[in-house]
Amino acid sequence: MSSTKSQYRMLLKSQLAGFFALLLVGCSPQKEPVSQQQLMEQAATKPQAAMKLAKQRLADSELNEALNWFRQAARLGDSEGLNHALELQQRLEGRLATAKWLQQVFESDQLPASAISRSQRATLGLWQSAPATVPDSGYQAAAGCNLTVQPIVSQQAGIVRWQHLKSAWATDPLLSSLPVCFNELLKVNATELSCSEHAAERISCNYGSLTEQVLAGEFSQLLIIAGQGLASYNNGIVQLPDTASLALLQHEFMHVLGFIDEYPLSHIAAEKLCHPGSFATNLLFDSTPATVAAWRQQWLPETEAASDKVKLAAVETCQAAGQQAYRVVATINPMESYQTAMPELYQQLMVRALNSPENIMPVQYYFAYLARQQQAWQQWHALMQLAAGHGYGDAVNALQHL
């Protein structure tokens, strides 16, 4: 048992400090002619002393202490110390925390802005000119633009991921046939968008920082590729990590079109959504003939042989609310497991939803809600007008009742 624990500790140490293996060659802890106290006193003004302390702490796997001394060396003008500080902090705390630290030391004149390279700025999302669009990064669908999406990133990894997703979308037989367009990619500073980096949680960002872009842009949905964690769709915003696959983008985009997850929702979400007699694009919240007939009337054209295509199957969506929901196809599909095949009926439902884009809530409506919370009434009115311009009924009604 003790041998297993020892092996685990060795593996953990290797994972955290392996990147710096070359740095430590020839730096095994030895008796120093200068005491630790003297070395720390020297490190107040001498970068060499700070670097020596950093390497000693790194060798002992005291990673936070190593980071502090690398930072001190950086403040004293040691470029090697700065590079190692940036790499170590990204591994310990993530890119956003690293970008925020850099911004703080720049603003307090502890480091000159020229201390980091353009590549390092891009990695961390500290763009020198932002917001700014990335040339040749948009996508125009051959079928037209019934729905226009604004993609946004905050770091270089997001740019690379968007180029991959755009290319994959353009060559996918289903997605490329949809009347969906993407504007030129917009890059913003990571410290302003401030997207979370917690692997087991949904990504959240400072969406209010995009108000100016939402007011000025010609689109109805946002696609944000930034942060680390779980993807989601809410309030006109598709949120993806910068490692997302096309299958994950497709799943979240289906939420834009009113599709609901076919696996258990949270209790709060289930209580809000799961009401007998109602339905969504892909789900019915009971199986009564009246609900089935109402769903057919809205979602299936009269010319289609609906009876051959609709196969109700129980799903666990409403389990937390003690209700039974039914999907309209028999097979497991991307709304239950996002890497599975798309049923033909779901393809038809996607097209039908895009034929009535006025029923899709535009992101401007959500930003109007944010403006109302801040009692920014002029901004609320401008955003609500934009939402109404997309034909969204709730926005039209809100303006009529002023």
C-alpha positions in Angstrom: 0.0 0.0 0.0 2.8 2.4 0.9 4.5 1.6 -2.4 1.3 2.5 -4.3 1.1 5.9 -2.4 4.7 6.5 -3.2 4.2 5.9 -6.9 1.1 8.2 -6.9 3.1 11.0 -5.2 5.9 10.6 -7.8 3.3 10.7 -10.7 1.6 13.8 -9.3 5.0 15.5 -9.0 5.8 14.6 -12.5 2.5 15.9 -13.9 2.8 19.3 -12.2 6.5 19.9 -12.6 7.4 17.9 -15.7 7.3 21.0 -17.9 10.3 22.4 -16.0 12.4 19.3 -16.1 15.0 20.9 -18.4 15.1 23.9 -16.1 16.1 21.8 -13.2 19.0 19.8 -14.9 22.0 20.4 -12.8 20.0 22.2 -10.1 19.6 19.5 -7.5 19.4 21.0 -4.0 22.9 21.3 -2.5 24.3 23.1 0.4 24.6 26.7 -0.6 27.3 29.0 0.6 24.7 31.6 1.2 21.9 31.0 3.7 18.3 31.0 2.7 17.7 34.2 4.7 20.6 35.9 2.9 19.3 34.7 -0.5 15.8 36.0 0.2 17.3 39.4 1.2 19.3 39.5 -2.0 16.2 38.5 -4.1 14.7 41.9 -3.2 17.0 43.5 -5.7 18.9 40.7 -7.6 17.0 38.6 -10.1 19.6 35.9 -10.0 18.8 35.3 -6.3 15.1 35.2 -7.0 15.6 32.7 -9.8 17.8 30.5 -7.6 15.1 30.5 -4.9 12.4 29.7 -7.6 14.4 26.7 -8.9 15.0 25.4 -5.4 11.2 25.6 -4.6 10.4 24.0 -7.9 12.8 21.1 -7.1 11.0 20.6 -3.8 7.5 20.7 -5.6 6.7 23.9 -3.6 5.0 25.2 -6.7 3.2 28.2 -5.3 6.4 29.4 -3.7 8.3 28.8 -6.9 5.7 30.9 -8.8 6.2 33.8 -6.3 9.9 33.8 -6.8 9.7 33.5 -10.6 7.4 36.5 -10.5 9.9 38.4 -8.3 12.6 37.7 -10.8 10.3 38.9 -13.6 9.6 42.2 -11.7 13.4 42.7 -11.5 13.7 42.3 -15.3 14.5 38.7 -15.8 12.8 37.5 -19.0 13.4 33.8 -18.2 11.7 34.3 -14.8 8.7 35.9 -16.5 8.4 33.1 -19.0 8.5 30.4 -16.3 6.1 32.4 -14.2 3.6 32.6 -17.0 3.9 28.9 -17.8 3.6 27.8 -14.2 0.7 30.0 -13.3 -1.2 28.7 -16.3 -0.7 25.2 -15.1 -1.7 26.0 -11.6 -4.5 28.6 -12.0 -5.4 28.7 -15.7 -5.0 31.3 -18.5 -7.5 33.8 -17.1 -5.8 34.2 -13.8 -2.5 34.5 -15.5 -3.8 37.2 -17.8 -5.3 39.1 -14.9 -2.0 39.0 -13.0 -0.2 40.3 -16.1 -2.7 43.1 -16.6 -2.3 44.1 -12.9 1.5 44.3 -13.1 1.3 46.3 -16.3 -1.1 48.8 -14.9 0.9 49.2 -11.7 4.1 49.7 -13.8 5.8 46.7 -12.2 6.5 45.4 -15.8 6.5 47.2 -19.1 3.9 46.1 -21.6 6.7 45.2 -24.0 7.8 42.4 -21.6 5.7 39.8 -23.3 5.6 38.7 -26.9 2.6 39.0 -29.3 2.3 35.2 -29.2 2.1 35.3 -25.4 -0.5 38.0 -25.5 -2.6 36.0 -28.0 -2.4 32.9 -25.8 -3.6 34.8 -22.8 -6.1 37.0 -24.6 -4.4 40.3 -23.8 -4.9 41.7 -27.3 -3.4 45.1 -28.0 -6.3 46.0 -30.3 -9.6 44.6 -29.1 -12.5 44.3 -29.7 -11.5 43.5 -33.3 -12.7 41.2 -36.1 -10.6 38.4 -37.6 -10.5 38.7 -41.4 -11.9 35.9 -43.5 -13.5 34.2 -40.6 -17.2 34.4 -41.4 -19.5 31.9 -43.1 -22.3 32.5 -45.6 -24.8 29.7 -46.1 -25.8 28.9 -49.7 -29.4 28.6 -48.4 -29.4 32.2 -47.1 -29.3 33.7 -43.6 -32.5 33.1 -41.8 -30.5 33.1 -38.6 -27.2 35.0 -38.1 -24.8 34.1 -35.3 -21.9 36.3 -34.0 -18.9 34.1 -32.9 -16.7 35.6 -30.2 -13.4 34.4 -28.7 -11.1 35.8 -26.1 -7.8 33.8 -26.7 -5.8 32.3 -29.5 -7.1 28.8 -28.7 -10.6 30.1 -29.4 -9.5 31.4 -32.8 -8.0 28.1 -33.8 -11.0 26.2 -32.5 -13.4 28.5 -34.4 -11.5 28.0 -37.7 -11.8 24.2 -37.2 -15.5 24.4 -36.3 -16.3 26.7 -39.3 -14.6 24.4 -41.7 -16.3 21.3 -40.2 -19.8 23.1 -40.4 -19.2 24.1 -44.0 -18.5 20.5 -45.0 -21.2 18.8 -42.9 -24.1 17.7 -45.2 -26.8 18.7 -42.7 -25.4 21.8 -41.1 -24.1 23.3 -44.3 -27.6 23.0 -45.8 -29.2 25.1 -43.1 -29.9 28.8 -43.7 -27.5 29.8 -40.9 -24.7 32.3 -41.3 -21.8 33.4 -39.1 -20.4 36.9 -39.0 -16.7 37.5 -39.0 -15.1 36.3 -35.7 -14.8 38.9 -33.0 -12.0 38.8 -30.5 -12.2 40.5 -27.2 -9.9 40.8 -24.2 -10.0 37.7 -21.9 -9.9 39.9 -18.8 -13.0 41.7 -19.8 -15.1 38.7 -21.0 -13.7 36.8 -17.9 -15.0 33.3 -18.8 -14.7 30.7 -16.0 -12.2 27.8 -16.1 -13.8 25.1 -13.9 -13.9 21.7 -15.7 -16.9 20.3 -13.9 -19.1 23.5 -14.1 -20.9 25.3 -16.8 -18.8 28.1 -18.3 -20.0 31.5 -17.4 -18.7 34.9 -18.6 -19.2 38.6 -18.0 -21.8 38.9 -20.8 -22.5 42.5 -19.9 -19.0 43.4 -21.3 -20.5 42.6 -24.8 -23.3 45.1 -24.6 -21.7 47.5 -27.1 -21.3 44.8 -29.6 -24.8 43.5 -29.1 -26.2 47.0 -29.7 -24.2 47.5 -32.9 -24.2 44.0 -34.4 -26.4 42.5 -37.1 -27.1 39.1 -35.6 -29.6 37.4 -33.2 -27.4 34.8 -31.5 -24.0 34.8 -29.9 -21.5 31.9 -30.0 -18.8 32.3 -27.4 -15.8 30.0 -27.6 -13.9 30.8 -24.4 -13.2 29.4 -21.0 -13.0 25.8 -19.7 -15.9 23.7 -18.5 -19.3 22.5 -19.7 -21.0 23.9 -22.8 -24.5 25.4 -22.6 -27.2 27.4 -24.4 -29.2 30.1 -22.6 -30.7 33.4 -23.5 -29.5 33.6 -27.1 -25.9 32.6 -26.1 -24.2 29.3 -27.2 -21.3 28.9 -24.8 -18.5 26.4 -25.8 -15.1 25.6 -24.4 -12.2 26.1 -26.7 -11.8 22.4 -27.1 -15.4 21.8 -28.5 -16.1 19.4 -31.3 -18.6 20.0 -34.2 -20.9 17.4 -32.5 -21.0 19.5 -29.4 -21.7 22.7 -31.3 -24.5 20.9 -33.2 -26.0 19.8 -29.9 -26.0 23.3 -28.4 -27.2 24.8 -31.6 -30.2 22.5 -31.5 -31.1 24.2 -28.3 -31.3 27.5 -30.2 -34.0 25.8 -32.3 -36.0 24.8 -29.3 -34.7 21.2 -28.8 -34.6 20.0 -25.2 -32.1 17.6 -23.7 -33.3 14.0 -23.5 -31.5 13.2 -20.3 -32.5 14.3 -16.8 -32.7 18.0 -16.3 -31.9 19.7 -13.0 -34.9 20.0 -10.6 -35.2 23.7 -11.2 -35.1 23.3 -15.0 -37.6 20.4 -14.9 -40.1 22.2 -12.7 -40.0 25.2 -15.0 -40.3 23.3 -18.2 -42.3 20.0 -17.7 -46.0 20.9 -17.7 -48.5 18.3 -19.1 -50.2 19.5 -22.2 -47.2 21.5 -23.4 -44.4 20.4 -25.8 -41.1 21.5 -27.3 -39.5 20.9 -30.7 -38.5 17.3 -29.9 -40.5 16.6 -26.7 -44.0 16.2 -25.5 -44.7 16.5 -21.8 -47.5 14.0 -21.8 -48.7 11.4 -24.4 -52.4 12.3 -24.6 -54.0 12.5 -28.1 -54.6 16.2 -27.6 -51.0 17.0 -26.9 -49.8 14.8 -29.8 -52.3 16.5 -32.2 -51.2 20.0 -31.0 -47.5 19.1 -31.6 -48.2 17.7 -35.0 -50.1 20.8 -36.1 -47.2 23.1 -35.2 -44.2 21.0 -36.2 -45.2 18.7 -39.1 -46.5 20.1 -42.5 -49.7 18.6 -43.6 -48.1 17.1 -46.7 -45.8 14.8 -44.6 -46.8 11.3 -43.6 -46.5 12.2 -40.0 -47.9 8.9 -38.7 -44.9 7.0 -40.2 -42.3 9.4 -38.7 -43.4 10.1 -35.2 -42.6 7.3 -32.7 -43.1 8.4 -29.1 -40.4 7.1 -26.7 -40.2 7.9 -23.0 -37.1 9.9 -21.9 -35.8 11.0 -18.5 -35.9 14.7 -19.1 -38.5 15.5 -16.5 -37.5 12.9 -14.0 -36.6 15.5 -11.3 -40.1 17.0 -11.5 -41.9 13.6 -11.3 -43.2 13.9 -14.8 -42.9 11.7 -17.9 -41.7 13.3 -21.1 -41.6 11.7 -24.6 -39.4 12.3 -27.5 -40.9 12.0 -31.0 -38.4 9.5 -32.4 -37.6 6.0 -31.1 -33.8 6.1 -31.4 -31.1 7.7 -29.3 -30.0 10.9 -30.9 -27.8 14.0 -30.4 -30.1 15.4 -27.8 -29.4 12.4 -25.5 -25.9 11.7 -26.6 -24.4 14.4 -28.8 -22.1 12.1 -30.8 -24.9 9.9 -32.1 -26.6 10.1 -35.6 -29.2 12.6 -36.4 -32.7 11.2 -37.1 -34.3 12.3 -40.4 -37.3 13.7 -38.5 -35.0 15.9 -36.4 -33.4 17.3 -39.5 -36.8 18.3 -40.8 -37.7 19.9 -37.4 -34.5 21.9 -37.5 -35.4 23.2 -41.0 -38.9 24.0 -39.9 -37.7 26.0 -36.8 -35.4 28.0 -39.1 -38.3 28.8 -41.4 -39.8 30.8 -38.5 -36.8 32.6 -36.9 -39.1 35.2 -35.3 -40.0 32.5 -32.8 -36.3 32.2 -31.7 -35.4 34.5 -28.8 -32.8 36.9 -29.9 -29.8 37.7 -27.6 -30.8 41.4 -27.7 -33.9 40.5 -25.6 -31.7 39.0 -22.9 -29.5 42.1 -22.9 -32.5 44.3 -22.6 -33.3 42.3 -19.4 -29.8 43.0 -18.1 -30.3 46.7 -18.9 -33.5 46.8 -17.0 -31.8 45.3 -14.0 -29.4 48.2 -14.1 -32.3 50.7 -14.7 -30.5 51.7 -18.0 -33.8 52.5 -19.7 -32.4 54.1 -22.8 -30.3 51.1 -23.4 -33.2 48.8 -22.6 -35.3 50.6 -25.2 -32.6 50.3 -27.9 -32.1 46.6 -27.2 -35.8 45.9 -27.1 -36.2 47.6 -30.5 -33.5 45.4 -31.9 -35.2 42.3 -30.5 -38.5 43.4 -32.0 -36.7 44.0 -35.3 -36.1 40.3 -35.4 -39.9 39.8 -35.1 -39.7 38.4 -31.6 -43.3 38.6 -30.2 -42.4 39.3 -26.6 -40.2 42.2 -27.6 -42.9 43.6 -29.9 -45.5 43.4 -27.0 -43.1 45.0 -24.5 -42.7 48.1 -26.8 -46.4 48.3 -27.4 -47.1 48.5 -23.7 -44.8 51.4 -22.9 
